[in-house]
Amino acid sequence: MWHPARRAEARGHPGMVRAAHANVTTIRKGRPEDHEALLDLWKRSVTATHTFLTEADIAALVPVVRDQALPALELWVIVDADGLMAGFLGLSGQSVEALFIAPERLRRGHGRKLLDLARRLRPEPLGVDVNEQNPAALKFYQACGFEVIGRSPVDSAGRPFPLLHLKEIARP
């Protein structure tokens, strides 16, 4: 069955997908050649979801993400049926260090799919730090079975961005 919103596209416009395939995604291991695209996805995601950060804050984080985080993390990339990167997960030990979704792909289940992968890869309870000023992320993780177990008044670099420390207490 064709998706009703896409009927006009069926008249010769590229990008037409069948509704049954609209949610098809692939998760694959991240590769060093992905880093540039992942950095771009990270910047777009943070700009859309971390409204408490200024452009200067984000610009200052770019070298840290590019030069330290991406090379150090175990990365997993979720790719939509259209072949575009929809998001990525970065793990270190039992910790979810990064979970970012492209803003145009938010609320389509990609975050849950990546978190489900993390759970399959890591049998012990997961932990994650969330910026206190990012209530949507907190709500997401709480809905996924995490609870707040602590708080830091500053982030790991000492900046005035409080962190909430969460631990997985249930696996839905």
Phi, psi and omega in degrees: 000134179282142177293127185304323182290347184252008183303320180297326179293335181292343181272048174097001179271133179293159178097000180293129177233151174280142183305324181295337182255001186298333184257012181290125178225160175233138173246129180225161178294137177290151180234156179305326180289351175277342192305319181297314179293324178292323177297317178297316178299317179302312181299315180294319180294313181296319179299322182281328189249338182254067187294346178281346178272139175275168175302322179294321177300313181295316179300323179290333180278339183307309180297327179293314180295312184295312190266339184243305187291303184301316180292335186270336187273153168280108188260142174228134186244134175257129184242129179288169178302335179279000178086000180267145177294125180261339181175179178207159179237137175235122181247148170217110185061230179268013186251134170277104183270339181207133172211101185232136181240139177303137184304325180283355180245008181296153175060038176239011178091001182294320179299316179296320179297318179292320178294322176299320176298314179303321179292324177290325181282332184235102183290335179280159179304139180273156172236158178203146172255137181232137174298131181300329181277011179243074185297333179294320178294318178300314180298318179302308183293323177296321178293339180263013174095018178258153173225154179287128179243356179183174181212141173243136182288344180225163177280183186295342178261007178083009179280157185282053177238093184303143179248140170258130179263123182244150177228142178288125179247344180210145175248108181297000000 
